[in-house]
């Protein structure tokens, strides 16, 4: 946000106030129009094709309409929406952050193929502390920083003094609910190391695993 503001101030300096504000209005109108177009699946599919942000999503090409996709750390559903738009398969989203969960729930409320659960994934079913981003000013209601939330207090961008209690489901219990998982996507901000052993023991029932790895976690502090 700060870099965009600096660019706008530089534009005012170089082009003048009137030109700069006309440019700003046009930019905002384009953003509004684009955002509204993305409410429609056909335009999202076009966006996936030409937007480089989705290039890495091609890794999910093993899916089809009869697949099962489990999204651990779904956040606001960017991956889940892509999967549904392209494959229309069964999708299970797990997200512990309250703000992100409410966003997910509203986003997919009319889609019966996407199930959303307000749960963190751990090694047991106990409540745990979810640590929030160190710049989080509005506690659990801050959606913009929700993707950084972690069960690991040692993650480098969280504040161990800023946390909320969340419900958990053990990775064992989660895996027991499925006969077979075509793709298990994991993005749980440093806690992936804590559940890795259980997942490996059940690799026979998972076709593909995608996982974002993080440093500076509780795992490395203990080992």
N, C-alpha and C positions, 0 to 999 in steps of 0.2 A: 504493500500500500504506500509506504514512504517513497519508494523508487518511482511509482506512478505519479505521485504528487510532485516530486522533483522534476520529472519530465514535463509536467504541465506548467510548472513555474518557469522552466527554461523556454517552453514554447511561447509563453506570454512575453518573456524578455525579448525573444527573437522576432516574433510575428505580430505582437501587439495584442491588446485585450479582446477586441471585437473578434478578430480571426480565431483566437484561442477558444473563446466561448462558443463560437459557431462549431468549431471542431469538436468541443466537448459534448455539445448537444447531439451532434451527428453520431458520435461514438456511443453515447448512452442509448440513443434510439436503436442503433444496431444491436447493442447488447440485449435490450428488451425484446426486440423482434426475434433474435436468435434464441434466447431463452424460451420464449413461447413456442417457437417452432419445435424445439426439442421435447415438448410435451407429447409429440406425435412420433410413433415408432418409426415410420418411414424416414423421417428427417434424422432420427438418431442413428439409423442404419447408414445413412449417407455420411453423417459425421464420423462414425467409426471408421469408415473407409478412407477418409481424407485427413482425419486428425491424427497427427503423429503420437499423441498421448496414448492412443489405443494400440499402437504397433505391438507392444509386448503382450497384449491380450490374445494374440494368435496362439499362445501356448495352450489355450483351452480348446484346441481344435479336435480333441478326442470325444467331444460331447455330441449328443443327438437328442431327439425329442423324448426318448425313453430313459435318459440318463438321470443320475442323482448327483447334485452338486451341493457340497456342504461348505459354507463360508464362515470360517471362524475369525471374527474381527471384521465384520461387514461394514462398520462405520456407517456412511450415508448411502451405501448400496450402489456405488459406481460399478463394481465388478458384477454384482448380482443382476443389475439392470442390463448390462451388456450380455451376460449369459442368457437371460430370458429372451431378450430381443433377437438373439441369433439362433438359439436352440430350443426355446420353449420347454425346457425340462423342469423337473422338480428341484426346487432350490430351498435350502434351509440356512437362514442367516442367524448368527449369534453375535450379539453386540451388548456389552455391559454398560457403556456410557449412556446415561439417561437422555441427554440431548440428542445424540445420534440415534438411539433407539426410537424415540418419538418421531424423529424425521423419517426413519425407515418405515415405521408402522403406518404413518400417513401416506407415504409414497407408494406403498404396495398394498394398501388396504382393500383395493378392489381386485387384487390378483390372487386367485386361490392356488396358484402353483408356487407362490413364494411365501414361506412361513418365516416369521420373525420372532426371535426369542431374546428377552432382556437378561442375558446370562453371560458371565465370563466362563472361560474354560480353564480348569485347574486340575489338580490331582485328587481332589475330594469335592464334596458337595457343601462345604462350609462357606459362610459369608467371608469375604476378604476385602481388604482396602484396595481401591482403585486409585492410583496416584495420578494427579492431573498435571498438565503442562505448567511449567514454572511461570509463564506469562498469563496464565488463566486468572482473570479478574472476577468473573461471575460464577465461580464454582462450577457445578455440573451443568449449568444452563448455557455454557459457551460452546456452541456448535463448531465454530471455526477452528478450535484447538482440540476438538474431541478425538481426532485421529491419533494424538500423542499419548492418550491415556494408557496406563500400564499397571499390571499387578506387581511389577518389579519396581521397588522403590529406588533401585540403583540405576535406572535408565537415565542417561545423561541430560535429558531435557524435561524431566519431571521434578516436582518439588515434594519431598516426602512429608512436608507439613500441610500439603493440600491434598486431601483424599476424601473419598466417600465410600461407604460400605455398599457392596454389590453382591447379588446372589451368584453362586457358581454351580456349574455342573462338571463332574469329573470327566476327563477325556475317556475313561473306560466306559462310563455310563452312556456317553454320547455315541461312541462307536458301537455299543451293544444294541442301539436302536436301529441300526441299519444292517441289512443283509450284505449289501455291497455299495460302495461309494465310487462313482466314476472319477470324480475329482474332489480332493480335499484341499481347500485354499486356506492358508494360515497367515494371518497378519495380526499378531497380538503383542507387538511392541516390546520384544525382549523376553517374553515368558515362554516362547516357543521351545526353549531348551528344557524347560521343566516337564513338558509333556511329550517330548520327542521319543523317549524310551518306550512308552506305551503305544505310541503310533507305530513304531517300528515292529513291535510284537504283533501288530494286527495288519501288517502290510499286505497280507494275502487277500484282504477284503477291500483294498483300495487300489484302483488302477493308476491314478496319478496324484502326486502331492506337489503343490506349489507353496513355497514358504518364503516370506521376507525375513531375513536374518538381521539381528541388531547386536550392537556391542554395548559395553558398559552395563551389564545386567547383573542381577543377583546371582545368576549361574556362575559368572566369572569371578565374583567376589568369594563364592564358596569353594570354587575348584581351582 
